[in-house]
Amino acid sequence: MPHVQITWVVGRTDDQKRRVVERFTKVLEEEAGAKPEKTQISIVDVPLVNFASGGVLVADNKPKP
């Protein structure tokens, strides 16, 4: 039973998340023979102030309005 964890910064809609998990599930079925009913996917939405890239908080890289 495959388990996929997607960690990304907050901002995706519920519909976007639905499409992503549907496609991940489909790829695992087609490419690895995983049964869709046995595939688990968890999504971790990380606040911008809790995620960094290149030594800088993502929140600090957001353009100011």
All heavy atoms as TSV, in Angstrom:
chain	resi	resn	atom	element	x	y	z
A	1	MET	N	N	0.847	-1.174	0.000
A	1	MET	CA	C	0.000	0.000	0.000
A	1	MET	C	C	0.892	1.236	0.000
A	1	MET	O	O	1.621	1.473	0.954
A	1	MET	CB	C	-0.911	-0.063	1.223
A	1	MET	CG	C	-1.166	1.234	1.916
A	1	MET	SD	S	-2.202	1.106	3.361
A	1	MET	CE	C	-1.065	0.442	4.539
A	2	PRO	N	N	0.875	2.013	-1.077
A	2	PRO	CA	C	1.698	3.224	-1.104
A	2	PRO	C	C	1.088	4.348	-0.271
A	2	PRO	O	O	-0.132	4.459	-0.161
A	2	PRO	CB	C	1.725	3.608	-2.582
A	2	PRO	CG	C	0.557	2.950	-3.196
A	2	PRO	CD	C	0.227	1.757	-2.357
A	3	HIS	N	N	1.969	5.110	0.324
A	3	HIS	CA	C	1.543	6.320	1.026
A	3	HIS	C	C	2.378	7.473	0.479
A	3	HIS	O	O	3.608	7.416	0.486
A	3	HIS	CB	C	1.740	6.217	2.536
A	3	HIS	CG	C	1.357	7.486	3.233
A	3	HIS	ND1	N	0.070	7.754	3.611
A	3	HIS	CD2	C	2.071	8.576	3.551
A	3	HIS	CE1	C	0.012	8.966	4.159
A	3	HIS	NE2	N	1.220	9.481	4.135
A	4	VAL	N	N	1.711	8.507	0.018
A	4	VAL	CA	C	2.363	9.702	-0.517
A	4	VAL	C	C	2.035	10.858	0.421
A	4	VAL	O	O	0.873	11.038	0.800
A	4	VAL	CB	C	1.831	10.031	-1.940
A	4	VAL	CG1	C	2.434	11.323	-2.455
A	4	VAL	CG2	C	2.090	8.869	-2.882
A	5	GLN	N	N	3.061	11.614	0.786
A	5	GLN	CA	C	2.825	12.825	1.571
A	5	GLN	C	C	3.252	14.018	0.732
A	5	GLN	O	O	4.382	14.084	0.264
A	5	GLN	CB	C	3.606	12.822	2.883
A	5	GLN	CG	C	3.378	14.104	3.677
A	5	GLN	CD	C	3.998	14.055	5.042
A	5	GLN	OE1	O	3.814	13.100	5.767
A	5	GLN	NE2	N	4.732	15.096	5.386
A	6	ILE	N	N	2.330	14.937	0.547
A	6	ILE	CA	C	2.588	16.163	-0.201
A	6	ILE	C	C	2.680	17.299	0.808
A	6	ILE	O	O	1.724	17.556	1.542
A	6	ILE	CB	C	1.462	16.438	-1.216
A	6	ILE	CG1	C	1.330	15.263	-2.191
A	6	ILE	CG2	C	1.708	17.753	-1.946
A	6	ILE	CD1	C	0.073	15.296	-3.025
A	7	THR	N	N	3.827	17.934	0.848
A	7	THR	CA	C	4.029	19.068	1.748
A	7	THR	C	C	4.256	20.299	0.886
A	7	THR	O	O	5.155	20.318	0.048
A	7	THR	CB	C	5.243	18.830	2.664
A	7	THR	OG1	O	5.053	17.613	3.388
A	7	THR	CG2	C	5.422	19.984	3.632
A	8	TRP	N	N	3.402	21.289	1.092
A	8	TRP	CA	C	3.517	22.523	0.318
A	8	TRP	C	C	2.982	23.682	1.135
A	8	TRP	O	O	2.380	23.491	2.187
A	8	TRP	CB	C	2.809	22.409	-1.011
A	8	TRP	CG	C	1.342	22.002	-0.987
A	8	TRP	CD1	C	0.467	22.089	0.062
A	8	TRP	CD2	C	0.594	21.445	-2.057
A	8	TRP	NE1	N	-0.776	21.634	-0.288
A	8	TRP	CE2	C	-0.725	21.219	-1.592
A	8	TRP	CE3	C	0.879	21.124	-3.360
A	8	TRP	CZ2	C	-1.731	20.688	-2.389
A	8	TRP	CZ3	C	-0.130	20.599	-4.141
A	8	TRP	CH2	C	-1.403	20.384	-3.655
A	9	VAL	N	N	3.249	24.895	0.675
A	9	VAL	CA	C	2.733	26.057	1.393
A	9	VAL	C	C	1.228	26.190	1.130
A	9	VAL	O	O	0.722	25.740	0.097
A	9	VAL	CB	C	3.465	27.367	1.010
A	9	VAL	CG1	C	4.915	27.312	1.456
A	9	VAL	CG2	C	3.369	27.657	-0.465
A	10	VAL	N	N	0.535	26.778	2.069
A	10	VAL	CA	C	-0.916	26.954	1.970
A	10	VAL	C	C	-1.277	27.749	0.722
A	10	VAL	O	O	-0.455	28.507	0.197
A	10	VAL	CB	C	-1.488	27.670	3.216
A	10	VAL	CG1	C	-1.292	26.848	4.464
A	10	VAL	CG2	C	-0.895	29.045	3.394
A	11	GLY	N	N	-2.503	27.559	0.257
A	11	GLY	CA	C	-2.974	28.369	-0.854
A	11	GLY	C	C	-3.737	27.616	-1.920
A	11	GLY	O	O	-4.306	28.234	-2.801
A	12	ARG	N	N	-3.759	26.280	-1.861
A	12	ARG	CA	C	-4.512	25.522	-2.864
A	12	ARG	C	C	-5.952	25.367	-2.413
A	12	ARG	O	O	-6.244	25.242	-1.234
A	12	ARG	CB	C	-3.910	24.128	-3.063
A	12	ARG	CG	C	-2.733	24.058	-4.006
A	12	ARG	CD	C	-1.571	24.735	-3.448
A	12	ARG	NE	N	-0.369	24.596	-4.279
A	12	ARG	CZ	C	0.820	24.811	-3.784
A	12	ARG	NH1	N	0.989	25.140	-2.523
A	12	ARG	NH2	N	1.868	24.718	-4.566
A	13	THR	N	N	-6.850	25.342	-3.373
A	13	THR	CA	C	-8.264	25.147	-3.066
A	13	THR	C	C	-8.539	23.665	-2.847
A	13	THR	O	O	-7.733	22.801	-3.223
A	13	THR	CB	C	-9.156	25.649	-4.216
A	13	THR	OG1	O	-8.940	24.808	-5.359
A	13	THR	CG2	C	-8.879	27.108	-4.552
A	14	ASP	N	N	-9.693	23.369	-2.272
A	14	ASP	CA	C	-10.095	21.973	-2.099
A	14	ASP	C	C	-10.195	21.268	-3.444
A	14	ASP	O	O	-9.817	20.101	-3.572
A	14	ASP	CB	C	-11.423	21.877	-1.350
A	14	ASP	CG	C	-11.312	22.279	0.113
A	14	ASP	OD1	O	-10.181	22.384	0.639
A	14	ASP	OD2	O	-12.372	22.489	0.741
A	15	ASP	N	N	-10.688	21.963	-4.465
A	15	ASP	CA	C	-10.789	21.359	-5.795
A	15	ASP	C	C	-9.410	21.044	-6.372
A	15	ASP	O	O	-9.231	19.995	-6.998
A	15	ASP	CB	C	-11.569	22.262	-6.754
A	15	ASP	CG	C	-13.073	22.215	-6.507
A	15	ASP	OD1	O	-13.563	21.212	-5.941
A	15	ASP	OD2	O	-13.760	23.176	-6.897
A	16	GLN	N	N	-8.461	21.919	-6.175
A	16	GLN	CA	C	-7.096	21.641	-6.640
A	16	GLN	C	C	-6.535	20.411	-5.944
A	16	GLN	O	O	-5.911	19.556	-6.574
A	16	GLN	CB	C	-6.181	22.843	-6.393
A	16	GLN	CG	C	-6.442	24.004	-7.315
A	16	GLN	CD	C	-5.630	25.227	-6.936
A	16	GLN	OE1	O	-5.562	25.609	-5.766
A	16	GLN	NE2	N	-5.000	25.847	-7.925
A	17	LYS	N	N	-6.747	20.314	-4.643
A	17	LYS	CA	C	-6.263	19.159	-3.885
A	17	LYS	C	C	-6.927	17.871	-4.379
A	17	LYS	O	O	-6.260	16.843	-4.511
A	17	LYS	CB	C	-6.523	19.348	-2.394
A	17	LYS	CG	C	-5.696	20.463	-1.780
A	17	LYS	CD	C	-6.077	20.679	-0.333
A	17	LYS	CE	C	-5.384	21.884	0.247
A	17	LYS	NZ	N	-5.756	22.119	1.652
A	18	ARG	N	N	-8.212	17.934	-4.665
A	18	ARG	CA	C	-8.917	16.755	-5.195
A	18	ARG	C	C	-8.289	16.289	-6.503
A	18	ARG	O	O	-8.055	15.095	-6.709
A	18	ARG	CB	C	-10.396	17.068	-5.414
A	18	ARG	CG	C	-11.210	17.086	-4.165
A	18	ARG	CD	C	-12.704	17.304	-4.464
A	18	ARG	NE	N	-13.411	17.505	-3.220
A	18	ARG	CZ	C	-13.668	18.689	-2.670
A	18	ARG	NH1	N	-13.300	19.805	-3.294
A	18	ARG	NH2	N	-14.299	18.780	-1.527
A	19	ARG	N	N	-8.020	17.232	-7.392
A	19	ARG	CA	C	-7.431	16.872	-8.689
A	19	ARG	C	C	-6.028	16.285	-8.519
A	19	ARG	O	O	-5.663	15.312	-9.177
A	19	ARG	CB	C	-7.410	18.070	-9.635
A	19	ARG	CG	C	-8.812	18.458	-10.130
A	19	ARG	CD	C	-8.778	19.461	-11.266
A	19	ARG	NE	N	-8.084	20.703	-10.942
A	19	ARG	CZ	C	-8.658	21.772	-10.373
A	19	ARG	NH1	N	-9.952	21.747	-10.056
A	19	ARG	NH2	N	-7.968	22.866	-10.136
A	20	VAL	N	N	-5.251	16.852	-7.617
A	20	VAL	CA	C	-3.896	16.359	-7.384
A	20	VAL	C	C	-3.926	14.926	-6.856
A	20	VAL	O	O	-3.206	14.062	-7.364
A	20	VAL	CB	C	-3.124	17.297	-6.420
A	20	VAL	CG1	C	-1.850	16.641	-5.916
A	20	VAL	CG2	C	-2.804	18.614	-7.113
A	21	VAL	N	N	-4.766	14.657	-5.856
A	21	VAL	CA	C	-4.790	13.292	-5.311
A	21	VAL	C	C	-5.353	12.291	-6.316
A	21	VAL	O	O	-4.895	11.151	-6.374
A	21	VAL	CB	C	-5.521	13.193	-3.949
A	21	VAL	CG1	C	-4.826	14.049	-2.910
A	21	VAL	CG2	C	-6.971	13.555	-4.034
A	22	GLU	N	N	-6.294	12.718	-7.133
A	22	GLU	CA	C	-6.808	11.829	-8.181
A	22	GLU	C	C	-5.702	11.458	-9.161
A	22	GLU	O	O	-5.562	10.290	-9.544
A	22	GLU	CB	C	-7.974	12.486	-8.921
A	22	GLU	CG	C	-9.253	12.558	-8.110
A	22	GLU	CD	C	-10.334	13.432	-8.749
A	22	GLU	OE1	O	-10.121	13.966	-9.868
A	22	GLU	OE2	O	-11.394	13.596	-8.115
A	23	ARG	N	N	-4.905	12.436	-9.560
A	23	ARG	CA	C	-3.848	12.174	-10.541
A	23	ARG	C	C	-2.710	11.363	-9.950
A	23	ARG	O	O	-2.176	10.468	-10.599
A	23	ARG	CB	C	-3.354	13.483	-11.143
A	23	ARG	CG	C	-4.493	14.104	-11.993
A	23	ARG	CD	C	-4.108	15.257	-12.816
A	23	ARG	NE	N	-3.104	14.900	-13.803
A	23	ARG	CZ	C	-2.462	15.800	-14.532
A	23	ARG	NH1	N	-2.714	17.080	-14.371
A	23	ARG	NH2	N	-1.561	15.436	-15.411
A	24	PHE	N	N	-2.314	11.658	-8.709
A	24	PHE	CA	C	-1.285	10.850	-8.056
A	24	PHE	C	C	-1.740	9.395	-7.969
A	24	PHE	O	O	-0.972	8.474	-8.249
A	24	PHE	CB	C	-0.985	11.373	-6.643
A	24	PHE	CG	C	0.180	12.311	-6.567
A	24	PHE	CD1	C	-0.005	13.668	-6.753
A	24	PHE	CD2	C	1.451	11.849	-6.298
A	24	PHE	CE1	C	1.059	14.551	-6.680
A	24	PHE	CE2	C	2.531	12.722	-6.214
A	24	PHE	CZ	C	2.334	14.079	-6.410
A	25	THR	N	N	-2.988	9.202	-7.573
A	25	THR	CA	C	-3.536	7.852	-7.454
A	25	THR	C	C	-3.510	7.134	-8.798
A	25	THR	O	O	-3.119	5.968	-8.891
A	25	THR	CB	C	-4.970	7.905	-6.882
A	25	THR	OG1	O	-4.920	8.544	-5.596
A	25	THR	CG2	C	-5.558	6.520	-6.735
A	26	LYS	N	N	-3.898	7.831	-9.845
A	26	LYS	CA	C	-3.929	7.248	-11.190
A	26	LYS	C	C	-2.526	6.869	-11.660
A	26	LYS	O	O	-2.317	5.783	-12.216
A	26	LYS	CB	C	-4.587	8.232	-12.167
A	26	LYS	CG	C	-4.857	7.664	-13.521
A	26	LYS	CD	C	-5.951	6.633	-13.439
A	26	LYS	CE	C	-6.385	6.217	-14.840
A	26	LYS	NZ	N	-7.215	5.017	-14.786
A	27	VAL	N	N	-1.547	7.738	-11.434
A	27	VAL	CA	C	-0.175	7.444	-11.843
A	27	VAL	C	C	0.357	6.223	-11.097
A	27	VAL	O	O	0.991	5.345	-11.689
A	27	VAL	CB	C	0.746	8.671	-11.624
A	27	VAL	CG1	C	2.216	8.292	-11.714
A	27	VAL	CG2	C	0.411	9.760	-12.621
A	28	LEU	N	N	0.102	6.140	-9.801
A	28	LEU	CA	C	0.571	4.994	-9.029
A	28	LEU	C	C	-0.088	3.703	-9.512
A	28	LEU	O	O	0.553	2.644	-9.546
A	28	LEU	CB	C	0.316	5.204	-7.537
A	28	LEU	CG	C	1.260	6.208	-6.881
A	28	LEU	CD1	C	0.763	6.585	-5.502
A	28	LEU	CD2	C	2.667	5.639	-6.808
A	29	GLU	N	N	-1.342	3.785	-9.911
A	29	GLU	CA	C	-2.031	2.620	-10.447
A	29	GLU	C	C	-1.401	2.209	-11.790
A	29	GLU	O	O	-1.071	1.034	-12.004
A	29	GLU	CB	C	-3.518	2.917	-10.636
A	29	GLU	CG	C	-4.296	1.772	-11.243
A	29	GLU	CD	C	-5.751	2.119	-11.485
A	29	GLU	OE1	O	-6.083	3.312	-11.631
A	29	GLU	OE2	O	-6.557	1.178	-11.534
A	30	GLU	N	N	-1.222	3.164	-12.688
A	30	GLU	CA	C	-0.723	2.869	-14.033
A	30	GLU	C	C	0.753	2.471	-14.048
A	30	GLU	O	O	1.143	1.567	-14.788
A	30	GLU	CB	C	-0.934	4.085	-14.936
A	30	GLU	CG	C	-2.388	4.379	-15.229
A	30	GLU	CD	C	-2.609	5.678	-15.982
A	30	GLU	OE1	O	-1.629	6.444	-16.198
A	30	GLU	OE2	O	-3.766	5.943	-16.354
A	31	GLU	N	N	1.562	3.135	-13.280
A	31	GLU	CA	C	3.009	2.931	-13.359
A	31	GLU	C	C	3.558	1.932	-12.350
A	31	GLU	O	O	4.614	1.352	-12.571
A	31	GLU	CB	C	3.747	4.266	-13.197
A	31	GLU	CG	C	3.354	5.321	-14.208
A	31	GLU	CD	C	3.664	4.924	-15.650
A	31	GLU	OE1	O	4.598	4.124	-15.881
A	31	GLU	OE2	O	2.959	5.410	-16.560
A	32	ALA	N	N	2.849	1.728	-11.239
A	32	ALA	CA	C	3.369	0.841	-10.192
A	32	ALA	C	C	2.414	-0.297	-9.844
A	32	ALA	O	O	2.715	-1.108	-8.975
A	32	ALA	CB	C	3.695	1.655	-8.941
A	33	GLY	N	N	1.246	-0.322	-10.484
A	33	GLY	CA	C	0.288	-1.384	-10.217
A	33	GLY	C	C	-0.400	-1.270	-8.863
A	33	GLY	O	O	-0.969	-2.251	-8.378
A	34	ALA	N	N	-0.358	-0.096	-8.267
A	34	ALA	CA	C	-0.992	0.101	-6.953
A	34	ALA	C	C	-2.509	0.137	-7.100
A	34	ALA	O	O	-3.033	0.727	-8.043
A	34	ALA	CB	C	-0.496	1.402	-6.323
A	35	LYS	N	N	-3.176	-0.503	-6.170
A	35	LYS	CA	C	-4.636	-0.471	-6.174
A	35	LYS	C	C	-5.097	0.874	-5.619
A	35	LYS	O	O	-4.672	1.282	-4.532
A	35	LYS	CB	C	-5.191	-1.606	-5.328
A	35	LYS	CG	C	-4.885	-2.968	-5.894
A	35	LYS	CD	C	-5.464	-4.057	-5.027
A	35	LYS	CE	C	-5.127	-5.415	-5.642
A	35	LYS	NZ	N	-5.640	-6.501	-4.820
A	36	PRO	N	N	-5.971	1.565	-6.356
A	36	PRO	CA	C	-6.429	2.882	-5.888
A	36	PRO	C	C	-7.015	2.850	-4.477
A	36	PRO	O	O	-6.769	3.775	-3.690
A	36	PRO	CB	C	-7.485	3.275	-6.920
A	36	PRO	CG	C	-7.098	2.541	-8.154
A	36	PRO	CD	C	-6.520	1.234	-7.677
A	37	GLU	N	N	-7.747	1.807	-4.157
A	37	GLU	CA	C	-8.368	1.741	-2.830
A	37	GLU	C	C	-7.352	1.520	-1.705
A	37	GLU	O	O	-7.664	1.718	-0.530
A	37	GLU	CB	C	-9.447	0.651	-2.784
A	37	GLU	CG	C	-8.945	-0.753	-2.999
A	37	GLU	CD	C	-8.839	-1.184	-4.455
A	37	GLU	OE1	O	-8.948	-0.334	-5.370
A	37	GLU	OE2	O	-8.636	-2.380	-4.678
A	38	LYS	N	N	-6.131	1.158	-2.064
A	38	LYS	CA	C	-5.076	0.958	-1.066
A	38	LYS	C	C	-4.085	2.125	-1.017
A	38	LYS	O	O	-3.192	2.150	-0.184
A	38	LYS	CB	C	-4.304	-0.333	-1.363
A	38	LYS	CG	C	-5.140	-1.586	-1.288
A	38	LYS	CD	C	-5.534	-1.868	0.137
A	38	LYS	CE	C	-6.262	-3.209	0.205
A	38	LYS	NZ	N	-6.706	-3.510	1.556
A	39	THR	N	N	-4.230	3.067	-1.927
A	39	THR	CA	C	-3.316	4.211	-1.987
A	39	THR	C	C	-3.757	5.285	-0.999
A	39	THR	O	O	-4.912	5.682	-0.983
A	39	THR	CB	C	-3.287	4.790	-3.417
A	39	THR	OG1	O	-2.818	3.776	-4.303
A	39	THR	CG2	C	-2.382	6.002	-3.506
A	40	GLN	N	N	-2.811	5.709	-0.188
A	40	GLN	CA	C	-3.078	6.767	0.797
A	40	GLN	C	C	-2.264	7.997	0.437
A	40	GLN	O	O	-1.094	7.892	0.089
A	40	GLN	CB	C	-2.687	6.314	2.200
A	40	GLN	CG	C	-3.441	5.100	2.680
A	40	GLN	CD	C	-2.946	4.654	4.042
A	40	GLN	OE1	O	-1.900	5.085	4.523
A	40	GLN	NE2	N	-3.700	3.780	4.669
A	41	ILE	N	N	-2.900	9.146	0.543
A	41	ILE	CA	C	-2.210	10.410	0.269
A	41	ILE	C	C	-2.572	11.391	1.381
A	41	ILE	O	O	-3.743	11.567	1.698
A	41	ILE	CB	C	-2.618	10.992	-1.102
A	41	ILE	CG1	C	-2.277	9.994	-2.208
A	41	ILE	CG2	C	-1.946	12.345	-1.335
A	41	ILE	CD1	C	-2.765	10.394	-3.576
A	42	SER	N	N	-1.548	11.981	1.959
A	42	SER	CA	C	-1.801	13.031	2.949
A	42	SER	C	C	-1.223	14.338	2.418
A	42	SER	O	O	-0.179	14.359	1.768
A	42	SER	CB	C	-1.196	12.677	4.308
A	42	SER	OG	O	0.185	12.479	4.208
A	43	ILE	N	N	-1.938	15.403	2.690
A	43	ILE	CA	C	-1.516	16.736	2.275
A	43	ILE	C	C	-1.239	17.560	3.520
A	43	ILE	O	O	-2.085	17.655	4.414
A	43	ILE	CB	C	-2.600	17.418	1.406
A	43	ILE	CG1	C	-2.805	16.627	0.114
A	43	ILE	CG2	C	-2.225	18.865	1.123
A	43	ILE	CD1	C	-3.939	17.143	-0.754
A	44	VAL	N	N	-0.052	18.138	3.563
A	44	VAL	CA	C	0.335	18.985	4.682
A	44	VAL	C	C	0.461	20.407	4.151
A	44	VAL	O	O	1.327	20.695	3.323
A	44	VAL	CB	C	1.671	18.517	5.302
A	44	VAL	CG1	C	2.066	19.422	6.452
A	44	VAL	CG2	C	1.588	17.064	5.735
A	45	ASP	N	N	-0.432	21.274	4.589
A	45	ASP	CA	C	-0.397	22.688	4.217
A	45	ASP	C	C	0.429	23.436	5.258
A	45	ASP	O	O	0.054	23.486	6.430
A	45	ASP	CB	C	-1.809	23.279	4.179
A	45	ASP	CG	C	-2.614	22.795	2.993
A	45	ASP	OD1	O	-2.052	22.704	1.887
A	45	ASP	OD2	O	-3.811	22.510	3.163
A	46	VAL	N	N	1.534	23.989	4.826
A	46	VAL	CA	C	2.450	24.660	5.737
A	46	VAL	C	C	2.278	26.176	5.598
A	46	VAL	O	O	2.320	26.703	4.482
A	46	VAL	CB	C	3.908	24.265	5.421
A	46	VAL	CG1	C	4.880	24.955	6.360
A	46	VAL	CG2	C	4.071	22.751	5.488
A	47	PRO	N	N	2.096	26.884	6.723
A	47	PRO	CA	C	2.014	28.340	6.651
A	47	PRO	C	C	3.311	28.934	6.075
A	47	PRO	O	O	4.400	28.375	6.254
A	47	PRO	CB	C	1.846	28.767	8.113
A	47	PRO	CG	C	1.320	27.554	8.808
A	47	PRO	CD	C	1.912	26.383	8.087
A	48	LEU	N	N	3.186	30.042	5.381
A	48	LEU	CA	C	4.342	30.678	4.736
A	48	LEU	C	C	5.478	30.973	5.708
A	48	LEU	O	O	6.649	30.919	5.336
A	48	LEU	CB	C	3.919	31.974	4.038
A	48	LEU	CG	C	2.911	31.826	2.901
A	48	LEU	CD1	C	2.495	33.201	2.387
A	48	LEU	CD2	C	3.466	30.981	1.781
A	49	VAL	N	N	5.149	31.269	6.945
A	49	VAL	CA	C	6.188	31.585	7.934
A	49	VAL	C	C	6.862	30.335	8.481
A	49	VAL	O	O	7.838	30.441	9.217
A	49	VAL	CB	C	5.636	32.435	9.102
A	49	VAL	CG1	C	5.153	33.788	8.609
A	49	VAL	CG2	C	4.542	31.697	9.843
A	50	ASN	N	N	6.370	29.156	8.122
A	50	ASN	CA	C	6.953	27.904	8.596
A	50	ASN	C	C	7.627	27.114	7.479
A	50	ASN	O	O	7.900	25.931	7.630
A	50	ASN	CB	C	5.879	27.017	9.246
A	50	ASN	CG	C	5.349	27.592	10.536
A	50	ASN	OD1	O	5.920	28.526	11.090
A	50	ASN	ND2	N	4.267	27.050	11.024
A	51	PHE	N	N	7.890	27.744	6.351
A	51	PHE	CA	C	8.494	27.064	5.211
A	51	PHE	C	C	9.583	27.961	4.645
A	51	PHE	O	O	9.362	29.151	4.435
A	51	PHE	CB	C	7.420	26.805	4.137
A	51	PHE	CG	C	7.772	25.728	3.157
A	51	PHE	CD1	C	7.376	24.424	3.364
A	51	PHE	CD2	C	8.496	26.024	2.015
A	51	PHE	CE1	C	7.682	23.427	2.449
A	51	PHE	CE2	C	8.813	25.035	1.090
A	51	PHE	CZ	C	8.401	23.728	1.318
A	52	ALA	N	N	10.753	27.389	4.447
A	52	ALA	CA	C	11.874	28.177	3.927
A	52	ALA	C	C	12.480	27.499	2.715
A	52	ALA	O	O	12.423	26.282	2.569
A	52	ALA	CB	C	12.935	28.357	5.002
A	53	SER	N	N	13.049	28.290	1.851
A	53	SER	CA	C	13.773	27.801	0.685
A	53	SER	C	C	14.998	28.679	0.496
A	53	SER	O	O	14.886	29.911	0.537
A	53	SER	CB	C	12.868	27.861	-0.552
A	53	SER	OG	O	13.551	27.392	-1.693
A	54	GLY	N	N	16.140	28.052	0.329
A	54	GLY	CA	C	17.365	28.825	0.141
A	54	GLY	C	C	17.742	29.653	1.353
A	54	GLY	O	O	18.359	30.704	1.218
A	55	GLY	N	N	17.345	29.203	2.525
A	55	GLY	CA	C	17.683	29.916	3.750
A	55	GLY	C	C	16.820	31.127	4.044
A	55	GLY	O	O	17.128	31.906	4.936
A	56	VAL	N	N	15.708	31.268	3.312
A	56	VAL	CA	C	14.826	32.423	3.497
A	56	VAL	C	C	13.397	31.925	3.665
A	56	VAL	O	O	12.939	31.056	2.915
A	56	VAL	CB	C	14.906	33.379	2.280
A	56	VAL	CG1	C	13.979	34.560	2.447
A	56	VAL	CG2	C	16.332	33.832	2.054
A	57	LEU	N	N	12.692	32.471	4.638
A	57	LEU	CA	C	11.283	32.120	4.802
A	57	LEU	C	C	10.505	32.500	3.545
A	57	LEU	O	O	10.727	33.580	2.974
A	57	LEU	CB	C	10.668	32.849	5.994
A	57	LEU	CG	C	11.122	32.425	7.387
A	57	LEU	CD1	C	10.480	33.321	8.438
A	57	LEU	CD2	C	10.791	30.972	7.655
A	58	VAL	N	N	9.626	31.613	3.127
A	58	VAL	CA	C	8.811	31.895	1.949
A	58	VAL	C	C	8.003	33.174	2.157
A	58	VAL	O	O	7.836	33.969	1.250
A	58	VAL	CB	C	7.896	30.694	1.630
A	58	VAL	CG1	C	6.932	31.023	0.524
A	58	VAL	CG2	C	8.749	29.487	1.240
A	59	ALA	N	N	7.553	33.410	3.391
A	59	ALA	CA	C	6.775	34.610	3.684
A	59	ALA	C	C	7.578	35.876	3.389
A	59	ALA	O	O	7.018	36.898	2.999
A	59	ALA	CB	C	6.341	34.606	5.157
A	60	ASP	N	N	8.898	35.808	3.546
A	60	ASP	CA	C	9.742	36.973	3.299
A	60	ASP	C	C	9.961	37.211	1.806
A	60	ASP	O	O	10.400	38.284	1.402
A	60	ASP	CB	C	11.086	36.826	3.992
A	60	ASP	CG	C	10.946	36.874	5.510
A	60	ASP	OD1	O	9.905	37.363	6.005
A	60	ASP	OD2	O	11.864	36.391	6.195
A	61	ASN	N	N	9.658	36.217	0.978
A	61	ASN	CA	C	9.835	36.349	-0.464
A	61	ASN	C	C	8.545	36.756	-1.174
A	61	ASN	O	O	8.552	36.980	-2.377
A	61	ASN	CB	C	10.326	35.030	-1.074
A	61	ASN	CG	C	11.792	34.829	-0.844
A	61	ASN	OD1	O	12.557	35.773	-0.724
A	61	ASN	ND2	N	12.201	33.574	-0.772
A	62	LYS	N	N	7.457	36.822	-0.458
A	62	LYS	CA	C	6.179	37.189	-1.057
A	62	LYS	C	C	6.188	38.675	-1.393
A	62	LYS	O	O	6.590	39.495	-0.568
A	62	LYS	CB	C	5.007	36.881	-0.118
A	62	LYS	CG	C	4.818	35.404	0.182
A	62	LYS	CD	C	4.418	34.625	-1.037
A	62	LYS	CE	C	2.931	34.685	-1.247
A	62	LYS	NZ	N	2.445	33.857	-2.325
A	63	PRO	N	N	5.743	39.032	-2.595
A	63	PRO	CA	C	5.683	40.457	-2.940
A	63	PRO	C	C	4.704	41.202	-2.031
A	63	PRO	O	O	3.649	40.679	-1.706
A	63	PRO	CB	C	5.185	40.480	-4.386
A	63	PRO	CG	C	4.979	39.074	-4.799
A	63	PRO	CD	C	5.284	38.184	-3.645
A	64	LYS	N	N	5.082	42.364	-1.629
A	64	LYS	CA	C	4.212	43.190	-0.783
A	64	LYS	C	C	3.239	43.960	-1.670
A	64	LYS	O	O	3.622	44.463	-2.716
A	64	LYS	CB	C	5.064	44.169	0.024
A	64	LYS	CG	C	6.155	43.532	0.836
A	64	LYS	CD	C	5.651	42.997	2.147
A	64	LYS	CE	C	6.777	42.578	3.063
A	64	LYS	NZ	N	7.063	41.190	3.126
A	65	PRO	N	N	1.953	44.034	-1.252
A	65	PRO	CA	C	0.975	44.778	-2.079
A	65	PRO	C	C	1.239	46.265	-2.080
A	65	PRO	O	O	1.918	46.830	-1.331
A	65	PRO	CB	C	-0.371	44.470	-1.410
A	65	PRO	CG	C	-0.084	43.764	-0.139
A	65	PRO	CD	C	1.385	43.441	-0.113
